Amino acid sequence: MLQLPMGLLVLLQRVMEPFLEGNPLVGLIILLPLFSVGSNLCTALTFCVLQLPAPRHLTDINQAWQKLAPQFGPLVLSSAIIALFFGLGLAAFVLPGLYFISLYFFVPLFVITEPGQPIAKYFYQSKKLVTQSRTTLLGTLGFVTMTFLIEIPMSILVDALSGPVGGAAFFDVILTMLFGVIIDCFIIFYFLSIKPKGNS
């Protein structure tokens, strides 16, 4: 359930595939911001659930949404800005795009852990955290690259196993939601391991 926004976006992408094949730039302009918002929203929701005391239940998702609701606006706005940075980085070359994503990788987690700050401060905090040492920067860049390297073969596998019919969309949605939770947990634990303990 935490990955439902991404599952719905994958379904939207599958429905739009015939249009996107002839209009890839339009697809990039429409889907990149939506996927950025969806991905950051899912990460933030997962973080909210993991902050709840154990044992966690399916009903805890409602509590996570309630905690996330006041931060929805900053999450959407920061996600759109991240998509713009990533798009500009990809337009230059792939490496700058990955670098920009690495710098602002933790923006949604700062939005949740430090609510009420100006959007620019979340970007500053993420960049400061990631660039605190060369090891942290390289680790985050490696983590971002690994995420993409997992997603690309997953897409190829889904297409190969199920073809372009309706079953592919269902299979793609399920895999996206499953791997999304796993990836988000790694992101959150990595964030908590490199974030200075004095910050909330």
Buried (B, 14 or more C-beta within 10 A) or exposed (E): BBBBBBBBBBBBBBEBEEEBEEEEEEBBEBBBBBBBBBBBBBBBBBBBBBBBEEEBEEEBBEBBBEBBEEBBEBBBBBBBBBBBBBBEBBEEEEEBBBBBBBBBBBBBBBBBBBEEBEBEEBBBBBBEBBEEEEEBBEBBBEBBBEBEEEBEEBEEEBEEEBEEEEEBBBBBBBBBBEBBBEBBBEBBEBBEEBBEEEEE
